[in-house]
Structures are given as structure tokens and as C-alpha cells.
Amino acid sequence: MTVDERPTPPPELDRVDREALAELAKRDAATLREVSAYLKEVAAWRERREGPADESASDEGDSESYPDGVPERATVSVTEIAGTEYDYYQWREGDEIRSETVRR
């Protein structure tokens, strides 16, 4: 890779990941290094909490799969209630804010 060539993101990233990386790529090098260090800490925390990622396992919480009636532009957040994880989808339709909660 030459000085002018920009690194290519991994091909297995979903739409949300690619958008986040595109936004981060606009930041200065110092900020990127700080974010990188933070993300390494988050990855280590998740591995301690959930165990190492198994690439062959199916991803039940795939952010590219939305329930029927939920638009792809919806914001997705994950919440845990009484030990059960839920995907919380929220989007705007005209002047109204719509939402849907689905068990993971």
C-alpha cells in the first residue's frame, strides 16, 4: 500500500459498520488511535462477558435483518431485561416516531 492508498475495510462488514467506519475515517489520526484503543477494550470486555466470537455460529442479532414493517433506516439498540436480550427498533414516519421491540 502506498502513502496515498486508503485502507480497505473488511468485506464482511454490514451496512451499519461501513457507515460507522466511513464517519470515523474523517477524523484526525490522534482521535482514530484513541477510538482504536477504546474498541480494543470493548472487544476484550465482550469476550470476557460472552466468550470468544465463533465465526461459524449464526448471528441471531444480524443488524441487516429487520422484522416485517420495520424500515432499514430504523435505529437499532439492544437492551437486556431480566437476562433476556431484545432488539429495540425506532424510526420516524412523518411526524410520528414508531418503535418495535423483538426478542433476540
ZAMARGU-4260 file (C-alpha; in steps of 0.2 Angstrom, whole numbers, plus 5000, padded with zeros to 4 digits):
<rodrens>
0) 5000/5000/5000 | 5007/5017/4995 | 5005/5033/5005 | 4990/5039/4995 | 4981/5022/4996
5) 4967/5022/5009 | 4965/5005/5018 | 4950/4994/5013 | 4938/4989/5026 | 4935/4970/5029
10) 4922/4964/5016 | 4911/4955/5029 | 4905/4971/5037 | 4887/4976/5037 | 4879/4992/5031
15) 4879/5000/5049 | 4898/4995/5052 | 4903/5003/5035 | 4894/5019/5039 | 4902/5020/5056
20) 4919/5017/5048 | 4916/5030/5034 | 4912/5043/5048 | 4927/5038/5058 | 4938/5039/5043
25) 4935/5058/5043 | 4943/5061/5060 | 4961/5065/5063 | 4975/5052/5067 | 4975/5055/5086
30) 4956/5053/5088 | 4957/5037/5077 | 4971/5030/5089 | 4960/5034/5104 | 4945/5026/5096
35) 4955/5011/5092 | 4961/5009/5109 | 4944/5010/5116 | 4937/4997/5104 | 4950/4985/5109
40) 4945/4987/5127 | 4926/4985/5122 | 4931/4969/5112 | 4940/4962/5127 | 4926/4966/5138
45) 4913/4957/5126 | 4924/4942/5125 | 4925/4941/5144 | 4906/4943/5145 | 4901/4932/5130
50) 4916/4921/5126 | 4926/4922/5110 | 4917/4925/5094 | 4913/4909/5084 | 4914/4914/5066
55) 4904/4898/5061 | 4890/4902/5073 | 4874/4910/5065 | 4872/4928/5071 | 4855/4930/5078
60) 4856/4948/5080 | 4861/4952/5062 | 4858/4971/5061 | 4854/4969/5042 | 4838/4959/5046
65) 4824/4969/5051 | 4807/4962/5056 | 4792/4965/5044 | 4786/4983/5045 | 4802/4990/5051
70) 4811/5000/5039 | 4830/4998/5036 | 4833/5016/5041 | 4827/5012/5059 | 4839/5014/5073
75) 4843/4998/5082 | 4848/4996/5100 | 4850/4981/5111 | 4843/4980/5129 | 4843/4967/5142
80) 4828/4964/5153 | 4828/4950/5167 | 4843/4941/5157 | 4834/4942/5140 | 4841/4952/5126
85) 4829/4962/5115 | 4832/4972/5099 | 4823/4989/5100 | 4819/4997/5083 | 4815/5015/5082
90) 4811/5026/5066 | 4801/5041/5061 | 4786/5041/5049 | 4781/5058/5045 | 4778/5067/5062
95) 4777/5051/5072 | 4790/5041/5080 | 4787/5022/5078 | 4796/5008/5088 | 4796/4989/5089
100) 4804/4978/5102 | 4809/4960/5097 | 4817/4946/5107 | 4834/4941/5101
</rodrens>
